[in-house]
């Protein structure tokens, strides 16, 4: 990349300009020269330089004025000042005004090579960070949350309002509905966007390690704690801590977590000092925390701390009108160089399928089809075997009585019958029954307990 990096040397001493031009040209840089700040301003009006190496004291226009002119232009040009020992204070002032560094004359060749190399690497990192930030901004922009259905449009408006605040948010919805995507959108559209987004699955960490993961530990706090470790709270300082499957938090941890939220302080395992924290909490669950509170599995006070704003993500079955939009988005993302169209028969099969795995399952199915089908028209030959199985009937032949009915009691009786049939078919093995019904084991257990089965 050196041959593409342009350096402008600005100095009123011809011998210094010539010396730097020869040395930097040998290093592979493209070098241009200016005899004073006024001459340099004429050049920067026509060319954007990667780096400007400028003396401070010059006739017509000095180095500080040139630096101000560069900053006014709004380019990401890096500026390094050169100064005699007697003007070091001016060089420090230049750094306060945005110069990257300064060199004191006379300087060694190795010194100037190193400073320039570091400055250009720093500039490259800034550009890369800016590019990645733009990618994140685009990836988690509100228009990337796909859905034209009424329920999704209402949800997007609420998410947009929530993002500009710092209140805790609870996101509920079945597995695969996009809870983490929503959490990231909230973070990257908030004033905390420049700070970390830290995600943790509360059900994936063993209970004996969870406290250390969340709050950190001091050296020697327990066997194997060979050094001090920052917890996720400290790692997310100033940003957002996303707690996925928060309903899986063990009871003892719920108490400690509640204290952290109330006091805005944590204490590392084995530590004696309280550490102040500034972290926004976004939690997600695929179970009913209200029912968990009623059943004594989740603390009521913690529930209300987390549930300041509640966002419920509908299942894909509740927003089938969004399936064509989602399919197009997945095709554009997964096969950007192919012009994919979806056969009518395939789209109908996608619309008829119940999607127990929700949007995540749809994405996986489309990716499978894109891999297995070579043409640009997807016909469904790459669909998983389960799509050949009998799907739910569109109508159960039910006729609403003239006098109406108790809907909750009726739906409960249907759910009871389906659950009992699933258990009978699986010889009472609940894990197999859960797989048969495309629900989690925990969800099945909750439903059975609710119905007294």
N, C-alpha and C positions, 0 to 999 in steps of 0.2 A: 504493500500500500504506500510505501514511502514516495514512489515516483508520482503519486497523485496528491501528495501533501504540499501545499504552497505556503511558503514563509516569506513575509515581508520584513526586511531589515531596515530600520529607520535610525540614522545617526548622522550628525553633521560632520563627523570626521571621516574623510575619504578612506584613510588607511584602515579604520575599523570596519567600514562597509566592505571593503575589498577582502579583508581577512575573513570575515564571517561568511561572505559569499563563497569563497573558495572552500572553506571548511565544510559548510552545510551542503554545498553541491556535491562534494565527495561522499557525504553521507546519504545521498540519493534524493534530497529534497529539491523542489523547484524554488529557486530563490529570486526575489525581486528586491530592488534597492530604492530607498528614498532618502534625500539629503536633509529633510526636516519634516516637521509635523504637517505643514501646509502641503508639501509635495505628497506625503502619505495620504492625506485626505482625498486628493485628486485620484489616487490609485484605488483606495477602498470604495470610492463611489462607482468604480467600474468592475471591480473584482472582489470576490469574497475569499479571504485567506483563512487557512487553517490556524495560522499562528502569526502574530506580529511581535517582533523583537525590537523594542524601541528604547532609545536613550531618553532620559528625563529632561535634561537641560539642553534645549536647542533653540536657535533663533526662529523668529516668525510664529511658530506654534510649538509649545513644549509637549513633553510626553503625557502629562496629566490631561491636557486639553485634547490630545489625540485619543486617549483612553475614553474620555467622555463622549467623543464623536463616535467611536466604535460602539459604545453601549447604546447610544441614541439610535443607531441603525438596527438594533435588535438581532444582529447575527450572533452565532455561537462561536465567533472567532476568539481564540485564547490569546491573551496579551501578557508578555513578560517584559519587565522593565530592566534597563541597565542603568547603573548609577555609580558615581564616584563615592568613596567612603563618606565624604563631607555632606552628601545629600541623601543619606540613608533614611532620614525621617520622611522625606518626600516619597521614597519607595514604599515605606510602610503605609503611608497615606494612600498610595496608588492601589495597594492590595485591599484596603478598606473600600475603595471605590470599584473593585472588581477585577484587578489584575491577578493573574494566577500566581506569580512569584516575581522575585527580582534577583538580579545578579550584580555583585559589586566588582567594579573594575579595579585592578586587572583581575581577570578570572582565568582559570585553567581550562584547557580544551575539554578535558574529560568532564569537568563540572558542567559546562554549557551543553555538552551532548546529552548528559543525563537529565538535566532539567528540561530540555526541549523534548526528549523522548517521553519523560513522565507526563509533561503537559499535554502532548498529543494523545497519549494513551488515556489520560483523564477526559479529554474532549471526546474521544471515541466512546468511552463508557457512558458519558452524558447523552450522546446521540442514541446509543443503544437503549439506554433506560427510557429515553423519550419515545423511541419506537415501540418498545414493549408496553409502555403506558398507553399509547394510542391503540395498540392491539387489545389491551385489557378494557379500555374505555369502550371500544367497539363491541367486544365480545359480550360485555355485561351491560350494554346500553339497553334501555327499556324496550326498544323496538326489536331486540333479539329474543324477547320473551314472546313466543309465537302463539297466536290464538285470536280468532275473530269472534268467537262465541261471546255472548253477553256476560256470562259468568267470568270469563277471563279478562274482558275489557274492564269490568268493575274491579277485578283484582289488581290489574296493572295500575289503575288510578290510585288505589289504596297504597300499593307498594311505592309509588312515586312520592306520595305524601309522607310515608313513613321514613323514606331514605334521608330526608333533610333534617330529621330529628335525631336524638340520641337515645330514645327510649328502647327498652328491651322488647324483643319481638319473639313470639311463639308461632312457628309454622307447623301446621298439621297437614296430613295427607298420606295416602297409601305409598308404599315403596315404589320408587320409579316415577313419581309425579314431578320431580324437579325441585325438591326443597332446597338442596344446596345451591342450585343455580339462582334461585330467588334470593337466598342469603348473600351470595356474592354480588348480585345486582344491587342489593340494599347497601352493601359496604362500598362498592366502587362508584356509587352515585351519591355518597355522603361526604361530609367534610372530613371524614377519617380516611378517605381513599388513598392518601399518601402513606398511611401507616399499615401495619401488617393485618392480613386476614388469616387467622389460624383456625383450622378445622380439626375436630376430634370426634370420633365415634365412641360414645360412652359405653356402648355394649361390646366393643372390640378390645377393651383394655381390662386385664384381670383386676379384680377388686383390690387385691393387695398392692397393686402398682398405681392405681388410679390417683390417689392423693399426691404421690410424688410427681406424676405426669402433669397434674393440674397446677400444683402449688410449688413444685421444685423441692429440692432437699439440700441440706448442708453436708459438707464432707464429714464422713464418719457417722452419719445419722443412722445407718443400718449396715449390715454386712453387704459389701459390694459397693458402697457409696464412697468411691475413692476420690471424688472431687465434688465440689459444689455444682449443682445443676439448676438452671433456670426452668421454672415450670411454664405451662402454656399461658397462664395469666400474664406473666412477665414478658413472654415472647410476643404477646399480642398488645403490649402496652401502647395506648393511644389509638389502637385500632379496634378490630372486631374479633370476638371469640365465638366460633360457631360450634354449638353442642348438638351433634346429630344423635338421634335416638336418646334424648335426654331422659325419657321414661325408664331407661335401664340403669340410671344412677342408683347405687345401693343406698339404703336408708342412712347409714352413718355418713356417707359422703354428701347426702342431701343437706344434712345439718351444717356441715362445714362450708358447703357451697353457698347456703343461704347467708351465713355470716359474712362471707366474702362480698356478696351482693349488697348486704345492708350496710356494712362498715366501709366498703370500698378499700378493704385491706386484706392481705393474705399473710400467711406465715408458713415458711418452708418447713418441711418435715425435718425435725431435729434442730430447728432454729428457735430463737427467743425473741427476735425483733419482728414487729409488724411492718409490712411493706405496703405503702400506698399504691393503689392501682387506678388507672383510668381506662376501662375496657367496656365496650358495648357488647352485650350478650344477645346473640340470636340463637334460639334453640329450635329444634325440630323433633317431631315425633310422628310415628305411624300408628300410634294407639290413642285412645281417648284418655287424656290426662285427667279429665273430670271424673271419669269412671275409676281411674286409678286412685284418685283422691278419696272417692267414696269408699273404695275397697281397702283403704288404709295402706296402699302401696306407694303413694306419693304424698309428700307433705303439702298441706293446703297453703301454708304461708309461702313456700317456695313457688308453688304453682302461680300464685297471684303476683309474685315478684317477676316471674318470667312472662306472664301473660298480660303485659301492659297493652300490647297490640297483638291481636290474633289474626293470622292469615291462614285460611284453609285452601289448599290446592285441590281442585276437583280431580277425580279419576278420569282417565281417558274415555271411559264408558259414558261419562257425563258430558263430554265435549267432543262427540264424534265428528261434528262439523269442522273441527280443527285438524282432523287427520290428513286431508289433502295438503294443507299448508305445511304440516310437520314433515310429511313425506318429501315434498319438494325441497324443504330446507335441508333435510338429511342427505338427499341426493346431491344438492349443490355443494355441501360441505365435504361429503365422503368421496365424491367423484367429480371434482371441479372441472376436469378436462373432458368429461363426457356430456353429451346432450341427452339426458335421460328423460324418457316419457314413460308413463305408467299405463299399461293396458287397462281397459275398462273393467274386464273380468277380475283383474288383480285388485283394483281399487275397491270393487264391491266386496271382495273377500276380506280386505283389510277393514272395511266399514262394518262388516258383519261379525268380526271376531271380537270376543269380550275383553281382551287385553288385560289380563290379571296383573301383568308386570308394567302396565301403563306406558308412559312415553319412553322409558328406558328400553322396554321390550320392543316397542315399535322401531326404535333406532337400531337395535341389534338385528331385527328381522330385515330391515332395509339394507343394512351393511352386508348381511348374508346373501341377499338377492344380488347385490351389486358385484359380489365376488364370484358367485356361481353362474350368473347369467352374463354371457359375453356381449350381447347386442346392447344397443342403446334403448331398446324397448323392453321393459321388465314385464314378463308375462305371468310370473308366479311360479315358474319351474324351480326356483331356488328357495321356495318357502319351506320352513321346517315341517317335519311329518305331522305335528299336531294340528296343522291347518287342514289336514284331511279328515280329522275327527269330527264327529257330529257336534255342531255348535248349539247354543241355547235356542230354543224355538222363539220365533219373533212374537208369538202369541200363545198364551196358555189356555185359550178358549174361555176366558173368564168374562162373565157378564155382570156388571154392577147392578145389585138389587135396587128396585125403585125406592125403597126406604133408606138406602145407603148402608154403610157398614162401619165398624170400628177398624180403621186402617191399620193401626199399630197391632191390634190383636190378630188381624188377618195375616199381616206380614210376619208376625212372630210364629204363627202356626206353620206358615210355609217354610220359614227358616228352620224351625224345629224338625219338620219332615225331611228337609234336605240334609241336615246334619245327621239325623238318625240313619238315613239311607247310606250316607258316606261311611259312618262308623260300622254299619252292618256289612257293607261291601269290603271294608278293610279289617274285618274281624276285631274291631275295637281298637286297632292300633292308631293312635291319634296323629302321629307324625305322618303316616301314610294318608290318613283322611285329610290332613291339611294340604298335602301335595295334590290330592285329587281335586280339592276345591280351590286350589291356587291362592291360598291364604297362608300367612305365617303361622307357626305352631302357637305362638303367643296369642294371636288373634283368635284362632280356633278355641284355645283354652278359655279365653274370655267369653266367647259366645256360648260355649257349653255351660260355663258356670252361671251365666246370666239366665239361661233357659232351664237350669237345674238338671242337665243331662249328665 
